[in-house]
Structure formats: structure tokens, C-alpha cells
């Protein structure tokens, strides 16, 4: 079978696998970090939206072209935004699997090992990455998902020593995500330095690691001054600080060193030079970033630099580690026995389906474009989008996204209305942009404790911050009786 014929068969299989991954991991287009990224798209499409507190999403939007790309696609195709997001998610999944296939093809000579590697990634797309609060791929479209496939393509080109192509993929990742590209760039640099030392000495020494480590720590003196409001935001993002990680999260960061050492030994015995070189590089890469995380976290002087999250470097490492794990299993264990493939991947897929159901218990597994939401909070948010003025300003429980049954559905991105700052997603923005911390903290405090707020408190929120609507859990608040929408869980009320 020639290369063109192989690609002809591979593309539909990867596309089929992308839809299988959709049903395994679910699709929730307005959940979690969509609350940060999608309002930037909606603001471009309708500049009248979000007259209040747009700084809490524009801070991220100004550092990526993701909102511009999505808005541009909506305008040229005239497709609804929800359809565009769905197509983008499927495309990102397909391209990640395609990139993994290309990297697996460089690591393993057999077709079975390559497919096992790709299947492992597809089955574990939403597995947590140590203590970083990241998945391999989120169940909705965001810049991280796009950067992920670009970074894997970059690694594939780098191990082929096609450094210009690798750099172009890194540039693409950089224009869609302001942080994730840096880890791939450092890995690209590490591979380049290792190769140069190997060419000079015939074998790698410890110098490449020391060189890369020095480069990774150059920015330490840039630690900015932060205040009390920022410290409050930091407390709510404990995963930025490795000293707050549980023992099993530390294990998730350090165990890959041993795993890649084992992979390198197997690859050397088989003559798989690319797999061996990748494994050796990731041992150094993991060690450098783990030490960097300790340096920015433990001394108080550098504490604020923890927001750069050095251990998010594990995202790329986990993709390659799982890919190589799948390839090794395919080559040495699964082989050509169909029952072994089923015995491995069916339980993994079922386990991931169960885990995702626990995260989104009150939402449909796949929230199809145009389908009415199942979740009562989402139903209220859709009503707000369709029935309230564009310039309406809402107040809502600052911790609404972690209320049981809310399923982390974003208010701004689904309702397309302004709201005062919350303690969950806006707090994440503040952790990256300390200059808006005081504003965030003042608004959160004005809405706290939420359950104790009475009519007079809501009137004060209207007077001080312009909040003229609110979303309340049933049975509501005495005196807030003008509630044109309610369901079994929440009610939407005007503030007099």
C-alpha cells in the first residue's frame, strides 16, 4: 500500500475515532473555561454585549487570536456560533489524533503500535494531568485544544530535525494560546541542544540539561509585586503552587521520569532511535520544570511567578507519555489479538465515560448545537439571552459554578450578558493578571455571603455596580418578586 492509499484509509478512521471520542468524553460547549474564552468571540460578533466588567475576559482575549478566528469563521460561513464551536471541536480532536499518528509513526515501525498509541490518546482525552487542573483535551473548544495539536505536530517535526517547520507550528500555537506554546518551544530547544552536543561529543552529557535549565530560570528576577486582593485570588487556585499538591499529584509529576527511562531502555534494545531520543529528552524536560516549579513556589520572593504554572509543561509530556505507552502495549501485549484490544480499551473508555458523567450529572452527554439544554441553570441562561436587554447587568452567587447540578456552565458565555465578578473563573483571570485584583475582590466581597443577601443588599449592588437583574436559587429572596422566569431550580428576577 503506497503512502496516498494509506492516507486515504487513515483519514476516515481518524475521523470515526474523533466521533467515538466525542461520545466517550462528552461535549459541553459553554462549560468551565469557555466562560473566559467565548465572551471575547461574542463581543466581536456583537460589540454591544458586555458593557460592564469585560476586563475579566478581554485580558485573555487580547493575548490570543482565538476569538478573531472563531468570529471570522462565523461571519464567512454564516453558521450559528454553536455550530461553529462544534465543528471546531471535532476538527481539533481529529487534528490532535492525526498529529499523534504522525508522531507514533516516527516512534514505532509497526502499524499496530501506531494505532494502539492513537487509541490510547482517544480513550484518555479527559484524563487529568497530575495536579495541573488540565485535561489532555477539554470537552469544549478553547485555545488549549488548538494549541495541543499544533504542539504535537511541532514535536513530530522537531524529532525529524525539521526545525523550521517545528518552529512554524509553535508560532501557530503561540497566536492561539499565550502560554502553552512556551513549553513546546523549550522542548524544541532542548532537542536542538541535545542534538548539537551529541554531534560534538558522540553522546549526550549533562550540559544540555544545565543549558535549558538556565534558560528556564532567566525570568525569575521579574517577580512582580502583588497585594492582598491578589493573595486572596491565589488562595483559590492552590494548584498553582506545588507545595499544595497531594502526594499522588507529586507522583504524577515525578513518575514520568521513571516511565520514560524504561521506555528509553526498550527503545534502545529495539533500535527505535526516535522513541529513545524522545524519552531521554522528556526525562530532562520533566526534571527542569519540576525544579522550576519548586524555585518559583517555595521562596516567598518568587511566589507570584507560580501563576506562570511551570508544571503545565506536563500537558505535552502526558500526551507523548500516553502515546508511547499505547504504542508499547500495542507492540508487545495486544499484538494481533482482537480480544486483547477490546479487553484494554473498552474498560478504559467505560471508565472515562463514567468519570465524565460524574462531572456533568445534570447535562446531556453531548450538548448538540441547537438542542435545548437539559440543565435547569443553562435553561435560565438561555432565557436571559433571549428575553433581557443587551445592556442588562446581573449579579449571581459568586460560587455559582461549583453549585451541585450547575455543571460548571458559564453565565457570560451562554447568557451573553454582563455579570459582576465571580469567585471561580474571574478569580482564575486575576491569578494571571494581578492589576485587576482589587476590582475583582471588591465585587466578590460586595456579593458575599450570597445566601445572607436581602433586598437592601441587592438595591445597594444596583446603586454601586449597576446590577439590575439577578439569578437566584429557589425559593428566592423576599422582596424580589418581579421574576419573569423560573424553573424548579432557579429564578431570574429584576432588582427594583
Residue, then its C-alpha position, 0 to 999 in steps of 0.5 A: x500500500x503506497x503512502x496516498x492509499x494509506x492516507x486515504x484509509x487513515x483519514x476516515x478512521x481518524x475521523x470515526x475515532x474523533x466521533x467515538x471520542x466525542x461520545x466517550x468524553x462528552x461535549x459541553x460547549x459553554x462549560x468551565x473555561x469557555x466562560x473566559x474564552x467565548x465572551x471575547x468571540x461574542x463581543x466581536x460578533x456583537x460589540x454591544x454585549x458586555x458593557x460592564x466588567x469585560x476586563x475579566x475576559x478581554x485580558x485573555x482575549x487580547x493575548x490570543x487570536x482565538x476569538x478573531x478566528x472563531x468570529x471570522x469563521x462565523x461571519x464567512x460561513x454564516x453558521x450559528x456560533x454553536x455550530x461553529x464551536x462544534x465543528x471546531x471541536x471535532x476538527x481539533x480532536x481529529x487534528x490532535x489524533x492525526x498529529x499523534x499518528x504522525x508522531x507514533x509513526x516516527x516512534x514505532x515501525x509497526x502499524x499496530x503500535x501506531x494505532x494502539x498509541x492513537x487509541x490510547x490518546x482517544x480513550x484518555x482525552x479527559x484524563x487529568x494531568x497530575x495536579x495541573x487542573x488540565x485535561x489532555x483535551x477539554x470537552x469544549x473548544x478553547x485555545x488549549x485544544x488548538x494549541x495541543x495539536x499544533x504542539x504535537x505536530x511541532x514535536x513530530x517535526x522537531x524529532x525529524x530535525x525539521x526545525x523550521x517547520x517545528x518552529x512554524x507550528x509553535x508560532x501557530x500555537x503561540x497566536x492561539x494560546x499565550x502560554x502553552x506554546x512556551x513549553x513546546x518551544x523549550x522542548x524544541x530547544x532542548x532537542x536542538x541542544x541535545x542534538x548539537x552536543x551529541x554531534x560534538x561529543x558522540x553522546x549526550x552529557x549533562x550540559x544540555x540539561x544545565x543549558x535549558x535549565x538556565x534558560x528556564x530560570x532567566x525570568x525569575x528576577x521579574x517577580x512582580x509585586x502583588x497585594x492582598x486582593x491578589x493573595x486572596x485570588x491565589x488562595x483559590x487556585x492552590x494548584x498553582x503552587x506545588x507545595x499544595x499538591x497531594x502526594x499522588x499529584x507529586x507522583x504524577x509529576x515525578x513518575x514520568x521520569x521513571x516511565x520514560x527511562x524504561x521506555x528509553x531502555x526498550x527503545x534502545x534494545x529495539x533500535x527505535x532511535x526516535x522513541x529513545x531520543x524522545x524519552x531521554x529528552x522528556x526525562x530532562x524536560x520533566x526534571x527542569x520544570x519540576x525544579x522550576x516549579x519548586x524555585x518559583x513556589x517555595x521562596x516567598x520572593x518568587x511566589x507570584x511567578x507560580x501563576x506562570x504554572x511551570x508544571x503545565x509543561x506536563x500537558x505535552x509530556x502526558x500526551x507523548x507519555x500516553x502515546x508511547x505507552x499505547x504504542x508499547x502495549x500495542x507492540x508487545x501485549x495486544x499484538x494481533x489479538x482482537x480480544x486483547x484490544x477490546x479487553x484494554x480499551x473498552x474498560x478504559x473508555x467505560x471508565x472515562x465515560x463514567x468519570x465524565x458523567x460524574x462531572x456533568x450529572x445534570x447535562x446531556x452527554x453531548x450538548x448538540x448545537x441547537x438542542x435545548x439544554x437539559x440543565x435547569x441553570x443553562x435553561x435560565x441562561x438561555x432565557x436571559x439571552x433571549x428575553x433581557x436587554x443587551x445592556x442588562x447587568x446581573x449579579x449571581x452567587x459568586x460560587x455559582x459554578x461549583x453549585x451541585x447540578x450547575x455543571x460548571x456552565x458559564x453565565x457570560x458565555x451562554x447568557x451573553x450578558x454582563x455579570x459582576x465578578x465571580x469567585x471561580x473563573x474571574x478569580x482564575x483571570x486575576x491569578x494571571x493578571x494581578x492589576x485587576x485584583x482589587x476590582x475583582x475582590x471588591x465585587x466578590x466581597x460586595x456579593x458575599x455571603x450570597x445566601x445572607x443577601x436581602x433586598x437592601x443588599x441587592x438595591x445597594x449592588x444596583x446603586x454601586x455596580x449597576x446590577x439590575x437583574x439577578x439569578x437566584x436559587x429557589x425559593x428566592x429572596x423576599x422582596x424580589x418578586x418581579x421574576x419573569x422566569x423560573x424553573x424548579x431550580x432557579x429564578x431570574x428576577x429584576x432588582x427594583 
